[in-house]
Amino acid sequence: MLDIKTGENIEALYKLVEIKAGKRIEKFRTTDVKRALKFHRWYVNRYKQGLLMEIYPQKKVYDWKEKKVELVFE
């Protein structure tokens, strides 16, 4: 995934979720977009219903007490 502000490639987490009766049910998650789309295609062919794809970019979180940088998906 390309970051608009910095122009660098960042990793993203792709989650496929089903919303049923007002509840979110996570079906699949991966960092590879091709794999997520392949799973979605298989799921639609099998169950005849679609899923919602959520994209969470990877962010750098700085811990000033321990002076280290941690990468998290938010």
CNS distance restraints for C-alpha pairs under 8 A (distance, minus, plus):
assign (resid   1 and name CA) (resid   9 and name CA) 5.59 0.50 0.50
assign (resid   1 and name CA) (resid  10 and name CA) 5.45 0.50 0.50
assign (resid   1 and name CA) (resid  11 and name CA) 6.02 0.50 0.50
assign (resid   1 and name CA) (resid  12 and name CA) 6.45 0.50 0.50
assign (resid   1 and name CA) (resid  57 and name CA) 7.95 0.50 0.50
assign (resid   2 and name CA) (resid   7 and name CA) 6.24 0.50 0.50
assign (resid   2 and name CA) (resid   8 and name CA) 5.82 0.50 0.50
assign (resid   2 and name CA) (resid   9 and name CA) 4.55 0.50 0.50
assign (resid   2 and name CA) (resid  10 and name CA) 6.07 0.50 0.50
assign (resid   3 and name CA) (resid   7 and name CA) 5.15 0.50 0.50
assign (resid   3 and name CA) (resid   8 and name CA) 5.57 0.50 0.50
assign (resid   3 and name CA) (resid   9 and name CA) 6.13 0.50 0.50
assign (resid   3 and name CA) (resid  10 and name CA) 6.49 0.50 0.50
assign (resid   4 and name CA) (resid   8 and name CA) 7.90 0.50 0.50
assign (resid  10 and name CA) (resid  57 and name CA) 7.17 0.50 0.50
assign (resid  10 and name CA) (resid  58 and name CA) 6.50 0.50 0.50
assign (resid  11 and name CA) (resid  31 and name CA) 7.00 0.50 0.50
assign (resid  11 and name CA) (resid  57 and name CA) 6.35 0.50 0.50
assign (resid  11 and name CA) (resid  58 and name CA) 5.64 0.50 0.50
assign (resid  12 and name CA) (resid  31 and name CA) 5.75 0.50 0.50
assign (resid  12 and name CA) (resid  55 and name CA) 6.53 0.50 0.50
assign (resid  12 and name CA) (resid  56 and name CA) 5.51 0.50 0.50
assign (resid  12 and name CA) (resid  57 and name CA) 4.27 0.50 0.50
assign (resid  12 and name CA) (resid  58 and name CA) 5.47 0.50 0.50
assign (resid  12 and name CA) (resid  73 and name CA) 7.21 0.50 0.50
assign (resid  13 and name CA) (resid  29 and name CA) 6.94 0.50 0.50
assign (resid  13 and name CA) (resid  30 and name CA) 5.81 0.50 0.50
assign (resid  13 and name CA) (resid  31 and name CA) 4.61 0.50 0.50
assign (resid  13 and name CA) (resid  32 and name CA) 7.73 0.50 0.50
assign (resid  13 and name CA) (resid  55 and name CA) 5.80 0.50 0.50
assign (resid  13 and name CA) (resid  56 and name CA) 5.05 0.50 0.50
assign (resid  13 and name CA) (resid  57 and name CA) 6.31 0.50 0.50
assign (resid  13 and name CA) (resid  58 and name CA) 7.41 0.50 0.50
assign (resid  13 and name CA) (resid  73 and name CA) 6.71 0.50 0.50
assign (resid  14 and name CA) (resid  29 and name CA) 5.49 0.50 0.50
assign (resid  14 and name CA) (resid  30 and name CA) 5.41 0.50 0.50
assign (resid  14 and name CA) (resid  31 and name CA) 5.81 0.50 0.50
assign (resid  14 and name CA) (resid  32 and name CA) 7.35 0.50 0.50
assign (resid  14 and name CA) (resid  33 and name CA) 6.78 0.50 0.50
assign (resid  14 and name CA) (resid  36 and name CA) 6.84 0.50 0.50
assign (resid  14 and name CA) (resid  53 and name CA) 6.69 0.50 0.50
assign (resid  14 and name CA) (resid  54 and name CA) 5.79 0.50 0.50
assign (resid  14 and name CA) (resid  55 and name CA) 4.80 0.50 0.50
assign (resid  14 and name CA) (resid  56 and name CA) 6.49 0.50 0.50
assign (resid  15 and name CA) (resid  26 and name CA) 7.17 0.50 0.50
assign (resid  15 and name CA) (resid  27 and name CA) 7.68 0.50 0.50
assign (resid  15 and name CA) (resid  28 and name CA) 5.82 0.50 0.50
assign (resid  15 and name CA) (resid  29 and name CA) 4.27 0.50 0.50
assign (resid  15 and name CA) (resid  30 and name CA) 6.69 0.50 0.50
assign (resid  15 and name CA) (resid  36 and name CA) 7.82 0.50 0.50
assign (resid  15 and name CA) (resid  53 and name CA) 5.59 0.50 0.50
assign (resid  15 and name CA) (resid  54 and name CA) 5.08 0.50 0.50
assign (resid  15 and name CA) (resid  55 and name CA) 6.48 0.50 0.50
assign (resid  16 and name CA) (resid  26 and name CA) 6.23 0.50 0.50
assign (resid  16 and name CA) (resid  27 and name CA) 5.70 0.50 0.50
assign (resid  16 and name CA) (resid  28 and name CA) 5.17 0.50 0.50
assign (resid  16 and name CA) (resid  29 and name CA) 6.18 0.50 0.50
assign (resid  16 and name CA) (resid  36 and name CA) 7.52 0.50 0.50
assign (resid  16 and name CA) (resid  40 and name CA) 7.68 0.50 0.50
assign (resid  16 and name CA) (resid  51 and name CA) 5.94 0.50 0.50
assign (resid  16 and name CA) (resid  52 and name CA) 5.51 0.50 0.50
assign (resid  16 and name CA) (resid  53 and name CA) 4.57 0.50 0.50
assign (resid  16 and name CA) (resid  54 and name CA) 6.38 0.50 0.50
assign (resid  17 and name CA) (resid  24 and name CA) 6.33 0.50 0.50
assign (resid  17 and name CA) (resid  25 and name CA) 5.49 0.50 0.50
assign (resid  17 and name CA) (resid  26 and name CA) 4.36 0.50 0.50
assign (resid  17 and name CA) (resid  27 and name CA) 5.36 0.50 0.50
assign (resid  17 and name CA) (resid  28 and name CA) 7.08 0.50 0.50
assign (resid  17 and name CA) (resid  51 and name CA) 5.63 0.50 0.50
assign (resid  17 and name CA) (resid  52 and name CA) 5.21 0.50 0.50
assign (resid  17 and name CA) (resid  53 and name CA) 6.46 0.50 0.50
assign (resid  17 and name CA) (resid  54 and name CA) 7.67 0.50 0.50
assign (resid  18 and name CA) (resid  24 and name CA) 5.81 0.50 0.50
assign (resid  18 and name CA) (resid  25 and name CA) 5.11 0.50 0.50
assign (resid  18 and name CA) (resid  26 and name CA) 6.38 0.50 0.50
assign (resid  18 and name CA) (resid  27 and name CA) 6.89 0.50 0.50
assign (resid  18 and name CA) (resid  50 and name CA) 7.89 0.50 0.50
assign (resid  18 and name CA) (resid  51 and name CA) 5.28 0.50 0.50
assign (resid  18 and name CA) (resid  52 and name CA) 6.24 0.50 0.50
assign (resid  19 and name CA) (resid  23 and name CA) 5.46 0.50 0.50
assign (resid  19 and name CA) (resid  24 and name CA) 4.70 0.50 0.50
assign (resid  19 and name CA) (resid  25 and name CA) 6.23 0.50 0.50
assign (resid  19 and name CA) (resid  51 and name CA) 7.95 0.50 0.50
assign (resid  19 and name CA) (resid  52 and name CA) 7.86 0.50 0.50
assign (resid  20 and name CA) (resid  24 and name CA) 6.68 0.50 0.50
assign (resid  20 and name CA) (resid  25 and name CA) 7.44 0.50 0.50
assign (resid  28 and name CA) (resid  36 and name CA) 7.63 0.50 0.50
assign (resid  28 and name CA) (resid  39 and name CA) 7.93 0.50 0.50
assign (resid  29 and name CA) (resid  36 and name CA) 7.21 0.50 0.50
assign (resid  30 and name CA) (resid  35 and name CA) 7.38 0.50 0.50
assign (resid  30 and name CA) (resid  36 and name CA) 6.55 0.50 0.50
assign (resid  32 and name CA) (resid  36 and name CA) 6.41 0.50 0.50
assign (resid  33 and name CA) (resid  37 and name CA) 6.22 0.50 0.50
assign (resid  34 and name CA) (resid  38 and name CA) 6.14 0.50 0.50
assign (resid  35 and name CA) (resid  39 and name CA) 6.19 0.50 0.50
assign (resid  36 and name CA) (resid  40 and name CA) 6.21 0.50 0.50
assign (resid  37 and name CA) (resid  41 and name CA) 6.15 0.50 0.50
assign (resid  38 and name CA) (resid  42 and name CA) 6.29 0.50 0.50
assign (resid  39 and name CA) (resid  43 and name CA) 6.07 0.50 0.50
assign (resid  40 and name CA) (resid  44 and name CA) 6.14 0.50 0.50
assign (resid  40 and name CA) (resid  50 and name CA) 7.34 0.50 0.50
assign (resid  40 and name CA) (resid  51 and name CA) 6.98 0.50 0.50
assign (resid  41 and name CA) (resid  45 and name CA) 6.28 0.50 0.50
assign (resid  42 and name CA) (resid  46 and name CA) 6.13 0.50 0.50
assign (resid  43 and name CA) (resid  47 and name CA) 5.86 0.50 0.50
assign (resid  43 and name CA) (resid  48 and name CA) 7.45 0.50 0.50
assign (resid  43 and name CA) (resid  49 and name CA) 7.52 0.50 0.50
assign (resid  43 and name CA) (resid  50 and name CA) 7.38 0.50 0.50
assign (resid  44 and name CA) (resid  48 and name CA) 4.79 0.50 0.50
assign (resid  44 and name CA) (resid  49 and name CA) 5.23 0.50 0.50
assign (resid  44 and name CA) (resid  50 and name CA) 5.56 0.50 0.50
assign (resid  56 and name CA) (resid  73 and name CA) 5.73 0.50 0.50
assign (resid  56 and name CA) (resid  74 and name CA) 5.42 0.50 0.50
assign (resid  57 and name CA) (resid  73 and name CA) 5.73 0.50 0.50
assign (resid  57 and name CA) (resid  74 and name CA) 6.32 0.50 0.50
assign (resid  58 and name CA) (resid  71 and name CA) 6.42 0.50 0.50
assign (resid  58 and name CA) (resid  72 and name CA) 5.54 0.50 0.50
assign (resid  58 and name CA) (resid  73 and name CA) 4.48 0.50 0.50
assign (resid  58 and name CA) (resid  74 and name CA) 6.64 0.50 0.50
assign (resid  59 and name CA) (resid  71 and name CA) 5.65 0.50 0.50
assign (resid  59 and name CA) (resid  72 and name CA) 5.46 0.50 0.50
assign (resid  59 and name CA) (resid  73 and name CA) 6.08 0.50 0.50
assign (resid  59 and name CA) (resid  74 and name CA) 6.91 0.50 0.50
assign (resid  60 and name CA) (resid  69 and name CA) 6.36 0.50 0.50
assign (resid  60 and name CA) (resid  70 and name CA) 5.73 0.50 0.50
assign (resid  60 and name CA) (resid  71 and name CA) 4.70 0.50 0.50
assign (resid  60 and name CA) (resid  72 and name CA) 6.50 0.50 0.50
assign (resid  61 and name CA) (resid  69 and name CA) 5.63 0.50 0.50
assign (resid  61 and name CA) (resid  70 and name CA) 5.13 0.50 0.50
assign (resid  61 and name CA) (resid  71 and name CA) 6.17 0.50 0.50
assign (resid  61 and name CA) (resid  72 and name CA) 7.14 0.50 0.50
assign (resid  62 and name CA) (resid  67 and name CA) 7.08 0.50 0.50
assign (resid  62 and name CA) (resid  68 and name CA) 5.94 0.50 0.50
assign (resid  62 and name CA) (resid  69 and name CA) 4.50 0.50 0.50
assign (resid  62 and name CA) (resid  70 and name CA) 6.30 0.50 0.50
assign (resid  63 and name CA) (resid  67 and name CA) 5.49 0.50 0.50
assign (resid  63 and name CA) (resid  68 and name CA) 5.50 0.50 0.50
assign (resid  63 and name CA) (resid  69 and name CA) 6.24 0.50 0.50
assign (resid  63 and name CA) (resid  70 and name CA) 7.57 0.50 0.50
assign (resid  64 and name CA) (resid  68 and name CA) 7.00 0.50 0.50
